[in-house]
Amino acid sequence: MNDSDVSGWWLLLAAWLLAAIASISAIYIGEVLGQSPCVLCWFQRTSMFPLAVVLAVACFNSDLTVWRYALPLAVIGALFALSHSLLYAGVIPQSIQPCSATGPSCSGAGMTILGGLPLPYLAFAIFTAIIILLLLIRRRMLP
């Protein structure tokens, strides 16, 4: 393994840690804190949970080509998190919000943790950080 591969592996490890912490946190918020996820949260989870598994396997195998199949998952999750963030901020009108009247609100007070940190913003930041790390890995892999 050359120096580029070693530094790429550390970037991969950082991406996996972000995905793993985000996945564990989502489970903790839902199961321990009892906050039911809204529709957009579920869509974000469908990207983050497999991303944590894919990146873990890639770390174990030192597979720096993981950016090819992990990047689409991260981008899809980021798009859902961005739309959720825009809805939460009030940029997207409430009339087109995807949440039903019976489920939790996509933009309500229940979408915050740690004294007011909005979950949609946090999810978008984590997806963006993972995308940046994967792009850095890609840059190291390509000549």
Backbone hydrogen bonds in HBPLUS format (Angstrom, degrees):
<---DONOR---> <-ACCEPTOR-->    atom                        ^
c    i                          cat <-CA-CA->   ^        H-A-AA   ^      H-
h    n   atom  resd res      DA  || num        DHA   H-A  angle D-A-AA Bond
n    s   type  num  typ     dist DA aas  dist angle  dist       angle   num
A0006-VAL N   A0002-ASN O   3.02 MM   4  6.36 155.5  2.08 153.6 161.0     1
A0007-SER N   A0003-ASP O   2.98 MM   4  6.19 166.9  1.99 151.1 154.0     2
A0008-GLY N   A0004-SER O   2.87 MM   4  5.96 148.5  1.97 139.5 149.3     3
A0009-TRP N   A0005-ASP O   2.85 MM   4  6.04 144.9  1.97 141.4 150.7     4
A0010-TRP N   A0006-VAL O   3.14 MM   4  6.49 150.0  2.23 145.7 152.8     5
A0011-LEU N   A0007-SER O   3.11 MM   4  6.43 149.6  2.21 142.4 150.4     6
A0012-LEU N   A0008-GLY O   2.92 MM   4  6.19 152.9  1.99 145.1 153.0     7
A0013-LEU N   A0009-TRP O   2.80 MM   4  6.09 152.9  1.87 147.6 155.2     8
A0014-ALA N   A0010-TRP O   2.97 MM   4  6.19 155.0  2.04 142.6 148.9     9
A0015-ALA N   A0011-LEU O   2.97 MM   4  6.28 155.5  2.03 147.1 153.6    10
A0016-TRP N   A0012-LEU O   2.91 MM   4  6.18 160.6  1.94 150.9 156.3    11
A0017-LEU N   A0013-LEU O   2.87 MM   4  6.10 161.5  1.90 151.3 156.5    12
A0018-LEU N   A0014-ALA O   3.03 MM   4  6.28 158.9  2.08 148.0 153.0    13
A0019-ALA N   A0015-ALA O   3.04 MM   4  6.32 163.7  2.06 150.3 154.6    14
A0020-ALA N   A0016-TRP O   2.74 MM   4  5.92 162.2  1.77 158.6 164.1    15
A0021-ILE N   A0017-LEU O   2.87 MM   4  5.93 167.6  1.89 150.3 154.0    16
A0022-ALA N   A0018-LEU O   2.95 MM   4  6.04 159.5  1.99 146.1 152.3    17
A0023-SER N   A0019-ALA O   2.92 MM   4  6.06 155.7  1.97 144.1 150.9    18
A0024-ILE N   A0020-ALA O   2.90 MM   4  6.09 168.2  1.91 154.5 157.7    19
A0025-SER N   A0021-ILE O   2.85 MM   4  5.90 154.7  1.91 144.4 152.3    20
A0026-ALA N   A0022-ALA O   2.93 MM   4  6.11 152.7  2.00 143.7 150.6    21
A0027-ILE N   A0023-SER O   3.09 MM   4  6.37 158.1  2.14 147.8 153.3    22
A0028-TYR N   A0024-ILE O   2.88 MM   4  6.10 157.2  1.93 147.2 154.2    23
A0029-ILE N   A0025-SER O   2.80 MM   4  5.99 165.1  1.82 154.8 158.2    24
A0030-GLY N   A0026-ALA O   3.07 MM   4  6.18 156.7  2.12 142.3 148.6    25
A0031-GLU N   A0027-ILE O   2.75 MM   4  5.74 170.1  1.76 156.4 160.0    26
A0032-VAL N   A0028-TYR O   2.87 MM   4  5.08 145.4  1.99 128.2 139.6    27
A0033-LEU N   A0028-TYR O   3.07 MM   5  6.54 158.9  2.11 156.5 162.3    28
A0035-GLN N   A0029-ILE O   3.08 MM   6  5.90 158.6  2.12 158.5 151.7    29
A0042-TRP N   A0038-CYS O   3.08 MM   4  6.44 152.4  2.16 150.2 157.4    30
A0043-PHE N   A0039-VAL O   3.12 MM   4  6.51 154.3  2.18 148.9 155.7    31
A0044-GLN N   A0040-LEU O   3.02 MM   4  6.28 153.7  2.09 145.0 151.8    32
A0045-ARG N   A0041-CYS O   2.90 MM   4  6.16 152.9  1.97 147.3 155.3    33
A0046-THR N   A0042-TRP O   3.01 MM   4  6.31 141.9  2.16 144.9 154.8    34
A0047-SER N   A0044-GLN O   3.07 MM   3  5.41 150.5  2.16 105.2 114.2    35
A0048-MET N   A0044-GLN O   2.95 MM   4  6.26 163.3  1.97 152.5 157.8    36
A0049-PHE N   A0045-ARG O   2.99 MM   4  5.68 167.8  2.00 145.3 149.0    37
A0051-LEU N   A0047-SER O   3.20 MM   4  6.15 146.5  2.32 138.4 148.3    38
A0052-ALA N   A0048-MET O   2.98 MM   4  6.23 149.1  2.08 153.1 159.6    39
A0053-VAL N   A0049-PHE O   3.38 MM   4  6.74 153.0  2.46 144.5 151.0    40
A0054-VAL N   A0050-PRO O   2.81 MM   4  6.04 171.7  1.82 160.7 162.7    41
A0055-LEU N   A0051-LEU O   2.93 MM   4  5.95 166.2  1.95 148.2 152.3    42
A0056-ALA N   A0052-ALA O   3.07 MM   4  6.07 144.0  2.20 133.1 142.8    43
A0057-VAL N   A0053-VAL O   3.02 MM   4  6.29 163.8  2.04 156.7 159.6    44
A0058-ALA N   A0054-VAL O   2.98 MM   4  6.19 157.9  2.03 145.8 152.7    45
A0059-CYS N   A0055-LEU O   2.89 MM   4  6.03 151.5  1.97 142.0 149.2    46
A0060-PHE N   A0056-ALA O   3.00 MM   4  6.22 163.7  2.02 150.1 154.3    47
A0061-ASN N   A0057-VAL O   2.96 MM   4  6.18 152.2  2.04 148.4 155.7    48
A0062-SER N   A0058-ALA O   2.81 MM   4  5.61 104.7  2.38 135.0 152.2    49
A0063-ASP N   A0058-ALA O   2.82 MM   5  4.71 158.4  1.86 139.6 144.4    50
A0062-SER N   A0059-CYS O   3.16 MM   3  4.88 155.2  2.22  97.5 105.1    51
A0066-VAL N   A0063-ASP O   3.35 MM   3  5.87 153.2  2.42 113.3 115.6    52
A0068-ARG N   A0065-THR O   3.08 MM   3  6.01 159.7  2.12 125.9 129.5    53
A0069-TYR N   A0066-VAL O   3.03 MM   3  5.69 137.3  2.22 118.3 127.6    54
A0070-ALA N   A0066-VAL O   2.83 MM   4  5.81 149.9  1.92 162.8 170.9    55
A0071-LEU N   A0067-TRP O   3.07 MM   4  5.21 153.7  2.14 123.4 129.9    56
A0074-ALA N   A0070-ALA O   3.02 MM   4  6.32 161.2  2.06 156.6 162.1    57
A0075-VAL N   A0071-LEU O   2.89 MM   4  6.08 159.3  1.94 157.1 162.6    58
A0076-ILE N   A0072-PRO O   2.99 MM   4  6.11 165.1  2.01 148.9 152.8    59
A0077-GLY N   A0073-LEU O   2.98 MM   4  6.17 165.4  2.00 149.1 153.5    60
A0078-ALA N   A0074-ALA O   2.86 MM   4  6.01 152.0  1.94 142.9 151.2    61
A0079-LEU N   A0075-VAL O   2.91 MM   4  6.17 150.7  2.00 148.6 156.0    62
A0080-PHE N   A0076-ILE O   3.10 MM   4  6.45 158.3  2.15 150.8 156.0    63
A0081-ALA N   A0077-GLY O   2.88 MM   4  6.11 158.7  1.92 148.3 155.0    64
A0082-LEU N   A0078-ALA O   2.73 MM   4  5.89 149.0  1.83 145.2 153.9    65
A0083-SER N   A0079-LEU O   2.99 MM   4  6.20 164.4  2.01 146.9 150.6    66
A0084-HIS N   A0080-PHE O   2.91 MM   4  6.11 153.1  1.98 145.5 153.7    67
A0085-SER N   A0081-ALA O   2.80 MM   4  5.97 152.2  1.88 142.6 150.5    68
A0086-LEU N   A0082-LEU O   2.87 MM   4  6.13 157.2  1.92 152.3 158.1    69
A0087-LEU N   A0083-SER O   2.97 MM   4  6.13 150.1  2.06 140.7 149.0    70
A0088-TYR N   A0084-HIS O   2.83 MM   4  6.06 158.9  1.88 147.8 154.0    71
A0089-ALA N   A0085-SER O   2.85 MM   4  6.05 151.9  1.93 146.2 153.8    72
A0091-VAL N   A0086-LEU O   2.88 MM   5  5.12 133.1  2.10 160.2 161.9    73
A0092-ILE N   A0086-LEU O   3.26 MM   6  5.70 160.1  2.30 113.9 115.5    74
A0090-GLY N   A0087-LEU O   3.12 MM   3  5.15 147.6  2.23  98.8 108.7    75
A0096-ILE N   A0093-PRO O   3.21 MM   3  6.02 163.4  2.24 120.1 123.9    76
A0097-GLN N   A0094-GLN O   3.11 MM   3  5.16 168.3  2.12 110.9 112.6    77
A0111-MET N   A0108-GLY O   3.10 MM   3  5.78 163.2  2.13 119.1 122.5    78
A0119-LEU N   A0111-MET O   2.72 MM   8  5.49 167.1  1.74 148.1 152.8    79
A0113-ILE N   A0117-LEU O   2.92 MM   4  5.22 151.2  2.00 135.3 142.2    80
A0116-GLY N   A0113-ILE O   3.18 MM   3  5.54 131.0  2.43 106.7 119.0    81
A0117-LEU N   A0113-ILE O   2.79 MM   4  5.22 146.0  1.90 166.8 162.4    82
A0122-LEU N   A0118-PRO O   3.14 MM   4  6.44 159.2  2.19 151.0 157.4    83
A0123-ALA N   A0119-LEU O   2.86 MM   4  6.04 163.7  1.89 158.8 162.5    84
A0124-PHE N   A0120-PRO O   3.01 MM   4  6.19 160.2  2.05 144.6 150.0    85
A0125-ALA N   A0121-TYR O   2.94 MM   4  6.16 156.2  2.00 146.9 153.4    86
A0126-ILE N   A0122-LEU O   2.99 MM   4  6.25 156.2  2.05 150.1 156.2    87
A0127-PHE N   A0123-ALA O   2.94 MM   4  6.17 169.7  1.95 156.8 159.4    88
A0128-THR N   A0124-PHE O   2.92 MM   4  6.02 158.9  1.97 146.4 152.9    89
A0129-ALA N   A0125-ALA O   2.92 MM   4  6.11 154.9  1.98 144.0 150.7    90
A0130-ILE N   A0126-ILE O   2.96 MM   4  6.21 158.6  2.01 152.0 157.4    91
A0131-ILE N   A0127-PHE O   2.92 MM   4  6.18 157.5  1.97 149.2 155.6    92
A0132-ILE N   A0128-THR O   2.95 MM   4  6.22 160.6  1.99 150.4 155.3    93
A0133-LEU N   A0129-ALA O   2.97 MM   4  6.23 161.2  2.01 148.4 153.4    94
A0134-LEU N   A0130-ILE O   2.89 MM   4  6.11 159.3  1.93 152.1 157.7    95
A0135-LEU N   A0131-ILE O   2.89 MM   4  6.12 152.4  1.96 149.7 157.5    96
A0136-LEU N   A0132-ILE O   2.94 MM   4  6.20 147.7  2.04 146.4 155.5    97
A0137-ILE N   A0133-LEU O   2.98 MM   4  6.28 151.1  2.07 144.9 152.8    98
A0138-ARG N   A0134-LEU O   2.89 MM   4  6.15 157.2  1.94 144.3 150.9    99
A0139-ARG N   A0135-LEU O   2.93 MM   4  6.15 155.3  1.99 143.2 149.5   100
A0140-ARG N   A0136-LEU O   3.12 MM   4  6.38 144.9  2.24 140.7 149.2   101
A0140-ARG N   A0137-ILE O   3.11 MM   3  5.16 122.8  2.45  96.2 110.5   102
A0141-MET N   A0137-ILE O   3.05 MM   4  6.32 138.6  2.23 144.9 156.7   103
A0141-MET N   A0138-ARG O   3.05 MM   3  5.07 127.1  2.34  96.1 110.4   104
A0142-LEU N   A0138-ARG O   3.03 MM   4  6.25 153.1  2.11 158.3 163.8   105
